Amino acid sequence: MKKIVVLTGAGISAESGLKTFRDADGLWEGHDVTRVASPIGFANDPELVLDFYNQRRRQLLTVKPNEAHTSLAELEKKYEVTIITQNVDDLHERGGSSNVLHLHGELLKVRSTQYPNLIYDWKKDLVLGDVCEKNTQLRPHIVWFGEDVPLLPKAIEITSRADILMIIGTSMQVYPAASLIHYTNNIPIYFIDPKPNISSSSFDKLTVVAETATIGVPQVIKQYLDG
């Protein structure tokens, strides 16, 4: 079975109605990212940070996967598919994909502030006083700015073995995720984004599809399912 690796970003989830939360001025819900998405921000104002993620979690539970998510799941009928996502939502899983690597964490999980291996499924609001089994405060299971990306080595290994790479709904400006394209080995690459910031001459065998995810992803996948 050929291996297809799919790297996804906020664009694929936005079409399900999920806010990207980061505005054109770089603010998230009116806050500087360092206030709501960093260890320092959490230390300075944990209630603000928890409220920010509670809002995101509530919103996530109101939306559904779109055609791009479900089309990617269809690929598993003929290919070995791994999705490496920068998104913290569970729309890929709900769309039917069985092998999803969340580089930046998962919104529907929380973990202990002192024992990072204590991770719990979580769908309700998280507040101060919610503690793990060892009685330490829980925090969102999210990779914040300034923190290491623990699954990056695994993502690099997966990408380096890919036969085909699809990049969907991401500007490829956020590192280290953006570096993954450089670990491919002269394979077909599809870049699907309505405002692509990459030239088809940037890589050998690169195809740029200037469409939204719900249009571009089914178009690309059809040729692999019908072929």
C-alpha positions as CSV (number, residue, x, y, z in Angstrom):
1,M,0.0,0.0,0.0
2,K,1.3,3.4,-0.9
3,K,1.7,5.9,2.0
4,I,-0.1,9.2,1.7
5,V,0.8,11.8,4.3
6,V,-1.6,14.8,4.8
7,L,-0.5,17.9,6.5
8,T,-3.5,20.1,7.5
9,G,-4.0,23.5,9.0
10,A,-6.7,25.9,10.1
11,G,-8.2,26.3,6.6
12,I,-9.7,22.9,6.5
13,S,-11.5,23.4,9.9
14,A,-12.6,27.0,9.0
15,E,-15.0,25.6,6.4
16,S,-16.8,23.7,9.2
17,G,-17.4,27.0,10.9
18,L,-14.6,26.9,13.4
19,K,-13.1,30.3,14.0
20,T,-9.4,30.5,13.5
21,F,-9.4,32.8,16.5
22,R,-6.3,34.7,15.2
23,D,-7.4,37.9,13.5
24,A,-5.6,39.8,10.8
25,D,-3.9,42.0,13.5
26,G,-2.5,38.9,15.1
27,L,-4.8,39.0,18.1
28,W,-6.8,36.0,19.4
29,E,-10.2,37.1,20.6
30,G,-8.7,40.5,21.3
31,H,-5.8,39.1,23.3
32,D,-2.1,38.9,22.4
33,V,-1.2,35.2,21.9
34,T,1.3,35.3,24.7
35,R,-1.5,36.1,27.1
36,V,-3.7,33.1,26.2
37,A,-1.4,30.6,24.6
38,S,1.9,30.5,26.5
39,P,3.2,29.2,29.8
40,I,3.8,32.7,30.9
41,G,0.3,33.7,30.1
42,F,-1.1,30.7,32.1
43,A,1.1,31.5,35.1
44,N,0.0,35.2,35.0
45,D,-3.7,34.7,34.5
46,P,-4.8,31.1,34.4
47,E,-8.5,32.0,34.5
48,L,-8.2,34.0,31.3
49,V,-6.4,31.1,29.6
50,L,-8.9,28.5,30.7
51,D,-11.8,30.7,29.6
52,F,-10.2,31.2,26.2
53,Y,-9.9,27.4,25.7
54,N,-13.4,26.8,27.2
55,Q,-14.8,29.0,24.5
56,R,-13.0,27.1,21.8
57,R,-14.0,23.7,23.2
58,R,-17.7,24.8,23.4
59,Q,-17.6,25.9,19.8
60,L,-15.9,22.7,18.6
61,L,-18.8,20.7,20.0
62,T,-21.3,22.6,17.8
63,V,-19.6,22.0,14.4
64,K,-19.3,18.9,12.1
65,P,-16.6,17.6,9.7
66,N,-16.9,18.9,6.1
67,E,-16.4,17.2,2.8
68,A,-12.6,17.7,2.9
69,H,-12.5,15.7,6.2
70,T,-14.7,12.9,4.9
71,S,-12.9,12.7,1.6
72,L,-9.6,12.1,3.3
73,A,-11.1,9.2,5.2
74,E,-12.1,7.7,1.9
75,L,-8.5,7.4,0.9
76,E,-8.0,4.7,3.5
77,K,-9.8,2.3,1.3
78,K,-6.8,2.1,-1.1
79,Y,-3.8,3.8,0.8
80,E,-2.0,3.9,4.1
81,V,-3.0,7.4,5.2
82,T,-1.5,9.4,8.1
83,I,-2.9,12.9,8.8
84,I,-0.5,15.2,10.6
85,T,-2.5,18.2,11.7
86,Q,-1.7,21.5,13.3
87,N,-5.4,21.7,14.3
88,V,-6.4,20.9,17.9
89,D,-10.0,19.9,16.9
90,D,-11.2,16.3,16.4
91,L,-12.9,16.9,13.0
92,H,-10.5,14.5,11.2
93,E,-11.4,11.7,13.6
94,R,-15.1,12.5,13.4
95,G,-14.8,12.5,9.6
96,G,-13.6,8.9,9.7
97,S,-9.8,9.1,9.6
98,S,-8.2,6.5,11.8
99,N,-4.6,7.7,11.9
100,V,-4.2,11.3,13.1
101,L,-1.2,12.9,14.7
102,H,-2.0,16.1,16.5
103,L,1.2,18.2,16.4
104,H,-0.2,21.0,18.6
105,G,-2.3,19.0,21.0
106,E,-6.0,18.3,21.3
107,L,-8.7,20.6,22.6
108,L,-10.8,17.7,23.9
109,K,-8.0,16.5,26.2
110,V,-6.5,18.0,29.3
111,R,-3.3,17.1,31.3
112,S,-1.7,17.6,34.6
113,T,0.4,20.7,35.0
114,Q,3.0,18.7,37.0
115,Y,2.7,15.3,35.4
116,P,2.4,15.7,31.7
117,N,1.8,12.0,31.0
118,L,-1.5,12.2,33.0
119,I,-3.8,13.0,30.1
120,Y,-7.6,12.9,30.2
121,D,-10.5,13.2,27.7
122,W,-12.4,16.4,28.5
123,K,-15.5,17.9,26.9
124,K,-16.8,20.3,29.6
125,D,-15.4,23.6,30.8
126,L,-12.0,23.4,32.6
127,V,-11.7,25.6,35.7
128,L,-9.3,26.3,38.5
129,G,-9.7,23.5,41.0
130,D,-10.0,20.8,38.4
131,V,-7.1,18.5,39.4
132,C,-5.5,15.2,38.2
133,E,-5.4,12.0,40.3
134,K,-2.2,13.4,42.0
135,N,-4.1,16.6,43.0
136,T,-2.4,19.0,40.7
137,Q,-4.2,21.5,38.5
138,L,-5.2,20.5,35.0
139,R,-4.4,22.5,31.9
140,P,-5.4,22.3,28.2
141,H,-3.5,19.5,26.4
142,I,-2.2,22.1,23.9
143,V,1.3,22.9,22.7
144,W,1.7,26.6,23.6
145,F,4.0,29.1,22.1
146,G,7.4,28.7,23.6
147,E,6.9,25.0,24.3
148,D,8.5,22.0,22.6
149,V,6.5,20.1,20.0
150,P,7.0,16.5,21.4
151,L,5.5,14.7,18.3
152,L,7.7,16.5,15.8
153,P,10.3,13.7,15.5
154,K,7.5,11.2,14.8
155,A,6.0,13.6,12.2
156,I,9.4,13.9,10.5
157,E,9.8,10.1,10.4
158,I,6.3,9.7,8.9
159,T,6.8,12.4,6.3
160,S,10.2,11.1,5.2
161,R,8.6,7.7,4.3
162,A,5.7,9.2,2.4
163,D,5.0,8.3,-1.3
164,I,2.6,11.3,-1.7
165,L,2.2,14.5,0.4
166,M,-0.9,16.6,0.6
167,I,-0.8,20.0,2.3
168,I,-4.2,21.5,3.0
169,G,-5.4,24.8,4.5
170,T,-2.1,26.0,5.9
171,S,0.1,28.9,5.1
172,M,3.2,26.8,5.9
173,Q,4.4,29.8,7.9
174,V,4.2,28.2,11.3
175,Y,7.3,26.4,12.4
176,P,8.3,23.7,13.1
177,A,5.3,22.2,11.2
178,A,6.3,24.1,8.0
179,S,9.6,22.3,7.9
180,L,8.0,18.9,7.2
181,I,7.9,19.5,3.5
182,H,11.7,19.5,3.4
183,Y,11.8,15.9,4.6
184,T,10.1,14.5,1.5
185,N,12.1,12.7,-1.1
186,N,11.2,13.8,-4.6
187,I,7.5,12.7,-4.3
188,P,4.3,14.2,-5.7
189,I,3.2,17.1,-3.4
190,Y,-0.2,18.8,-3.6
191,F,-0.7,22.2,-2.0
192,I,-4.4,23.0,-1.6
193,D,-5.2,26.5,-0.5
194,P,-7.4,29.3,-1.9
195,K,-4.6,31.8,-1.6
196,P,-1.5,29.7,-2.1
197,N,1.8,31.3,-1.1
198,I,4.0,28.8,-2.8
199,S,5.0,28.5,-6.5
200,S,4.6,25.2,-8.4
201,S,8.3,25.6,-9.3
202,S,9.3,25.5,-5.6
203,F,9.6,21.7,-5.6
204,D,9.8,19.0,-8.2
205,K,6.4,17.3,-8.7
206,L,4.6,20.1,-6.8
207,T,1.0,20.7,-7.9
208,V,-0.7,23.9,-6.5
209,V,-4.5,23.7,-6.3
210,A,-5.9,27.2,-5.6
211,E,-9.2,26.1,-4.1
212,T,-10.8,25.8,-0.7
213,A,-10.4,22.5,1.1
214,T,-14.0,21.4,0.4
215,I,-13.5,21.9,-3.3
216,G,-9.8,21.1,-3.8
217,V,-9.4,18.0,-1.6
218,P,-12.2,15.9,-3.3
219,Q,-10.8,16.9,-6.7
220,V,-7.3,15.6,-5.9
221,I,-8.5,12.6,-4.0
222,K,-10.8,11.5,-6.8
223,Q,-7.9,10.8,-9.1
224,Y,-6.3,8.5,-6.5
225,L,-9.5,6.6,-5.8
226,D,-10.5,6.3,-9.4
227,G,-7.0,5.5,-10.7
